[in-house]
Amino acid sequence: MNFRGSLTLLILFVLSKGPNHGYQIAKAIKQQSDGILDFKEGTLYPTLHGLEQQGMIEVFEQAENGRSRRYYRLTQDGRALLDQERDEWARYSSAVDNVLKGAQPS
């Protein structure tokens, strides 16, 4: 898993807290990363659509402030993928930390 692959993990994590629409997902990621991770529509929505096609999330319409919005929520498969992605990220980030600290492989 690489840094660019982190968007899937981040989306799944945000949605694990409850259903949300695309703008709010991007806003939550940006806020929780102190503005460092700022995914634009051209990156976010293709990832959301791919996750939907894979059955990891499902879409439903909900009115908000007088207009209909597409909301996303995790499926059971999406929850399983979140667990897998979190484990992979932990291994990846630990490996990078080891290299940066100059650790010798065991």
FILUMMI-156286 format. One record per residue: residue in one letter; residue number from 1; x, y, z of N, C-alpha, C in turn. Coordinates in Angstrom, 1 decimal. Layout:
REM residues N
NODE  residuo  num     n.u     n.v     n.w    ca.u    ca.v    ca.w     c.u     c.v     c.w
NODE        a  NUM       X       Y       Z       X       Y       Z       X       Y       Z
...
REM end
This chain:
REM residues 106
NODE  residuo  num     n.u     n.v     n.w    ca.u    ca.v    ca.w     c.u     c.v     c.w
NODE        m    1     0.9    -1.2     0.0     0.0     0.0     0.0     0.9     1.2     0.0
NODE        n    2     0.5     2.2    -0.8     1.3     3.5    -0.8     0.5     4.6    -0.4
NODE        f    3     1.1     5.8    -0.2     0.4     7.0     0.3    -0.8     7.3    -0.6
NODE        r    4    -0.6     7.2    -1.9    -1.7     7.5    -2.8    -2.9     6.6    -2.5
NODE        g    5    -2.6     5.4    -2.1    -3.7     4.4    -1.8    -4.4     4.6    -0.5
NODE        s    6    -4.0     5.7     0.2    -4.6     5.9     1.5    -6.0     6.5     1.4
NODE        l    7    -6.4     7.0     0.3    -7.7     7.6     0.2    -8.8     6.6     0.4
NODE        t    8    -8.7     5.4    -0.1    -9.7     4.4     0.2    -9.9     4.2     1.7
NODE        l    9    -8.7     4.0     2.4    -8.7     3.8     3.8    -9.4     5.0     4.5
NODE        l   10    -9.1     6.2     4.1    -9.6     7.4     4.8   -11.1     7.5     4.6
NODE        i   11   -11.6     7.3     3.4   -13.0     7.3     3.1   -13.7     6.3     3.9
NODE        l   12   -13.3     5.0     3.9   -13.9     4.0     4.7   -13.9     4.3     6.2
NODE        f   13   -12.9     4.9     6.7   -12.8     5.3     8.1   -13.9     6.3     8.4
NODE        v   14   -13.9     7.4     7.6   -14.9     8.4     7.8   -16.3     7.8     7.8
NODE        l   15   -16.6     7.0     6.8   -17.9     6.4     6.7   -18.2     5.4     7.8
NODE        s   16   -17.2     4.9     8.5   -17.4     4.0     9.6   -18.1     4.7    10.8
NODE        k   17   -17.9     6.0    10.8   -18.6     6.9    11.8   -20.0     7.2    11.5
NODE        g   18   -20.5     6.9    10.3   -21.9     7.1     9.9   -21.9     7.6     8.4
NODE        p   19   -23.1     7.5     7.8   -23.3     7.9     6.4   -22.9     9.4     6.3
NODE        n   20   -22.5     9.7     5.1   -22.1    11.1     4.8   -22.1    11.3     3.3
NODE        h   21   -22.1    12.6     2.9   -22.0    12.9     1.4   -20.5    13.3     1.1
NODE        g   22   -20.2    13.3    -0.1   -18.9    13.5    -0.6   -18.2    14.8     0.0
NODE        y   23   -18.9    15.9    -0.1   -18.2    17.1     0.4   -17.9    17.0     1.9
NODE        q   24   -18.7    16.4     2.7   -18.5    16.3     4.1   -17.4    15.2     4.4
NODE        i   25   -17.3    14.2     3.5   -16.2    13.2     3.7   -14.8    14.0     3.5
NODE        a   26   -14.7    14.7     2.4   -13.5    15.5     2.1   -13.2    16.5     3.2
NODE        k   27   -14.2    17.1     3.7   -14.0    18.1     4.7   -13.5    17.5     6.0
NODE        a   28   -14.1    16.3     6.4   -13.6    15.6     7.6   -12.2    15.2     7.5
NODE        i   29   -11.8    14.7     6.3   -10.4    14.3     6.1    -9.5    15.5     6.2
NODE        k   30    -9.9    16.6     5.6    -9.0    17.8     5.6    -8.9    18.3     7.1
NODE        q   31   -10.0    18.4     7.8   -10.0    18.9     9.1    -9.2    18.0    10.1
NODE        q   32    -9.4    16.7    10.0    -8.7    15.8    10.9    -7.2    15.6    10.6
NODE        s   33    -6.8    16.1     9.4    -5.4    16.0     9.0    -4.7    17.4     9.1
NODE        d   34    -5.4    18.3     9.8    -4.9    19.7     9.9    -4.6    20.4     8.6
NODE        g   35    -5.5    20.0     7.6    -5.3    20.6     6.3    -4.3    20.0     5.3
NODE        i   36    -3.6    19.0     5.8    -2.5    18.4     5.0    -3.1    17.5     3.9
NODE        l   37    -4.2    16.8     4.2    -4.8    15.9     3.2    -6.1    16.6     2.7
NODE        d   38    -6.0    17.2     1.5    -7.0    17.9     0.9    -7.4    17.3    -0.5
NODE        f   39    -8.2    16.3    -0.5    -8.6    15.6    -1.7    -9.7    16.4    -2.5
NODE        k   40    -9.4    16.7    -3.7   -10.4    17.4    -4.6   -11.4    16.4    -5.2
NODE        e   41   -12.4    17.0    -5.8   -13.5    16.2    -6.4   -13.0    15.3    -7.4
NODE        g   42   -12.0    15.7    -8.2   -11.5    14.8    -9.2   -10.8    13.6    -8.7
NODE        t   43   -10.5    13.6    -7.5    -9.9    12.4    -6.8   -10.9    11.6    -6.0
NODE        l   44   -11.7    12.4    -5.2   -12.6    11.8    -4.3   -13.7    11.0    -5.0
NODE        y   45   -14.4    11.6    -5.9   -15.6    11.0    -6.5   -15.3     9.8    -7.3
NODE        p   46   -14.2     9.7    -8.1   -13.9     8.5    -8.7   -13.6     7.3    -7.7
NODE        t   47   -13.0     7.6    -6.6   -12.8     6.6    -5.6   -14.1     6.2    -5.0
NODE        l   48   -15.0     7.1    -4.7   -16.3     6.8    -4.1   -17.0     5.9    -5.1
NODE        h   49   -17.0     6.2    -6.4   -17.7     5.4    -7.4   -17.1     4.0    -7.5
NODE        g   50   -15.8     3.9    -7.4   -15.2     2.6    -7.5   -15.6     1.8    -6.3
NODE        l   51   -15.6     2.4    -5.1   -16.0     1.6    -3.9   -17.4     1.2    -4.0
NODE        e   52   -18.3     2.0    -4.6   -19.7     1.6    -4.8   -19.8     0.5    -5.7
NODE        q   53   -19.0     0.5    -6.8   -19.1    -0.6    -7.8   -18.6    -1.9    -7.2
NODE        q   54   -17.6    -1.8    -6.3   -17.1    -3.0    -5.7   -18.0    -3.5    -4.5
NODE        g   55   -19.0    -2.8    -4.2   -19.9    -3.2    -3.1   -19.4    -2.9    -1.7
NODE        m   56   -18.4    -2.0    -1.7   -17.9    -1.6    -0.3   -18.7    -0.5     0.3
NODE        i   57   -19.4     0.3    -0.5   -20.3     1.3     0.1   -21.5     1.3    -0.8
NODE        e   58   -22.6     1.8    -0.2   -23.9     2.0    -1.0   -24.3     3.4    -0.9
NODE        v   59   -25.1     3.8    -1.9   -25.5     5.2    -2.0   -27.0     5.3    -1.8
NODE        f   60   -27.4     6.4    -1.2   -28.8     6.7    -1.0   -29.0     8.2    -1.1
NODE        e   61   -30.2     8.6    -1.5   -30.5    10.0    -1.6   -31.1    10.5    -0.4
NODE        q   62   -30.7    11.7     0.0   -31.3    12.3     1.2   -31.4    13.9     1.0
NODE        a   63   -32.5    14.5     1.4   -32.6    15.9     1.3   -31.8    16.6     2.4
NODE        e   64   -31.1    17.7     2.0   -30.4    18.5     2.9   -30.5    19.9     2.4
NODE        n   65   -31.0    20.8     3.3   -31.2    22.2     3.0   -32.0    22.4     1.7
NODE        g   66   -33.0    21.6     1.5   -33.9    21.8     0.3   -33.4    21.1    -1.0
NODE        r   67   -32.2    20.4    -0.9   -31.8    19.8    -2.1   -31.4    18.3    -1.8
NODE        s   68   -31.5    17.5    -2.8   -31.2    16.1    -2.7   -29.7    15.9    -2.8
NODE        r   69   -29.1    15.1    -1.9   -27.7    14.8    -1.9   -27.5    13.3    -1.9
NODE        r   70   -26.4    12.9    -2.6   -26.0    11.5    -2.6   -25.2    11.2    -1.3
NODE        y   71   -25.7    10.4    -0.5   -25.0     9.9     0.7   -24.4     8.6     0.5
NODE        y   72   -23.3     8.3     1.2   -22.7     7.0     1.2   -22.6     6.4     2.5
NODE        r   73   -22.7     5.1     2.6   -22.6     4.3     3.8   -21.8     3.0     3.6
NODE        l   74   -21.2     2.6     4.6   -20.4     1.3     4.5   -21.3     0.1     4.4
NODE        t   75   -20.9    -0.9     3.6   -21.6    -2.2     3.7   -20.8    -3.1     4.6
NODE        q   76   -21.2    -4.3     4.8   -20.5    -5.3     5.6   -19.1    -5.5     4.9
NODE        d   77   -19.1    -5.7     3.6   -17.8    -5.9     2.9   -16.9    -4.7     3.1
NODE        g   78   -17.5    -3.5     3.1   -16.7    -2.3     3.3   -16.1    -2.2     4.7
NODE        r   79   -16.8    -2.7     5.7   -16.2    -2.8     7.0   -15.1    -3.8     7.1
NODE        a   80   -15.2    -4.9     6.4   -14.1    -5.9     6.3   -12.9    -5.3     5.6
NODE        l   81   -13.2    -4.6     4.5   -12.1    -3.9     3.8   -11.4    -2.9     4.7
NODE        l   82   -12.2    -2.1     5.4   -11.6    -1.1     6.3   -10.6    -1.8     7.3
NODE        d   83   -11.0    -2.9     7.9   -10.1    -3.6     8.8    -8.8    -4.1     8.1
NODE        q   84    -9.0    -4.6     6.9    -7.8    -5.0     6.2    -6.9    -3.9     5.8
NODE        e   85    -7.5    -2.8     5.3    -6.7    -1.6     5.0    -6.0    -1.0     6.2
NODE        r   86    -6.7    -1.0     7.3    -6.0    -0.4     8.5    -4.8    -1.3     8.9
NODE        d   87    -4.9    -2.6     8.8    -3.8    -3.5     9.1    -2.7    -3.3     8.1
NODE        e   88    -3.0    -3.2     6.9    -2.0    -2.9     5.8    -1.3    -1.6     6.1
NODE        w   89    -2.0    -0.6     6.4    -1.5     0.8     6.7    -0.5     0.7     7.9
NODE        a   90    -0.9     0.0     8.9    -0.1    -0.1    10.1     1.2    -0.7     9.8
NODE        r   91     1.2    -1.8     9.0     2.4    -2.5     8.6     3.3    -1.6     7.7
NODE        y   92     2.6    -0.9     6.8     3.4     0.0     5.8     4.0     1.1     6.6
NODE        s   93     3.2     1.8     7.4     3.8     3.0     8.1     4.9     2.6     9.1
NODE        s   94     4.7     1.4     9.7     5.8     0.9    10.6     7.1     0.6     9.8
NODE        a   95     6.9     0.0     8.7     8.1    -0.3     7.8     8.8     1.0     7.4
NODE        v   96     8.0     2.0     7.0     8.6     3.3     6.6     9.3     3.9     7.8
NODE        d   97     8.7     3.9     9.0     9.3     4.4    10.2    10.6     3.7    10.5
NODE        n   98    10.7     2.4    10.3    11.9     1.7    10.6    13.0     2.1     9.7
NODE        v   99    12.7     2.3     8.4    13.7     2.7     7.4    14.2     4.1     7.8
NODE        l  100    13.3     5.0     8.1    13.7     6.4     8.4    14.5     6.5     9.7
NODE        k  101    14.3     5.5    10.6    15.0     5.5    11.9    16.3     4.7    11.7
NODE        g  102    16.5     4.1    10.6    17.8     3.4    10.3    17.8     2.0    11.0
NODE        a  103    16.6     1.4    11.3    16.6     0.1    11.9    17.1    -1.0    11.0
NODE        q  104    17.7    -2.0    11.5    18.1    -3.1    10.8    16.9    -4.1    10.7
NODE        p  105    16.7    -4.8     9.6    15.6    -5.8     9.5    16.0    -7.0    10.4
NODE        s  106    15.0    -7.6    11.0    15.2    -8.7    11.9    15.2   -10.0    11.1
REM end
